[in-house]
């Protein structure tokens, strides 16, 4: 993936199994994400959302968030649920993992520096959720000057209404900085998309 990287957002077991944060759509897009991750394993970075230890350990407004979902804190969540799903985890290495504690992976600048060291100028983003962590990842990437490619059939949300609405926003508001396509297009035409 010349001059590019694949950011696969939060494809974790805690969203794929019967938890309070289960996202049933994940299984629907997993084949497309698996194909992208296999072809571009050396350029893939799997982000992992790592919850707070307990509600009172979280910063500011995150305390209220974890008070709503105390079973999803580290003190109650089985550690294996944080893992990237097995279908994708098998690509590590050469793929790598990047942990974050907020929706956005850009806080602290570590991910940006790692991508700059790789010479990445274009980012392929897959994973979920379309209207939360993918949104934060995409906006941060655009703010930092990356060209962004979203594979629509490799994105998942929890509700059709918000997923479809945010895809409309992406298409209508970010046309100069964002390309939307299908995973198949990425697999066969990455060089054209990344240009």
Buried (B, 14 or more C-beta within 10 A) or exposed (E): BEBBBBBBBBBBBBBBBEBEBEBEBBEEBBEBBBBBBBBBBBBBBBBBBBBBEBBEBBEEEBBEBBEEBEEBBBEEBEEEBBBBBEBBBEBBEEBBBBEBBEBBBBEEEEBBEBBEEBEBBBBBBBBBBBBBBBBBBBBBBBEBEBBBBBBBBBBBBBEEEBBEBBBEEBEEEBEEBBBBBEBEBBBEEBEEBBE
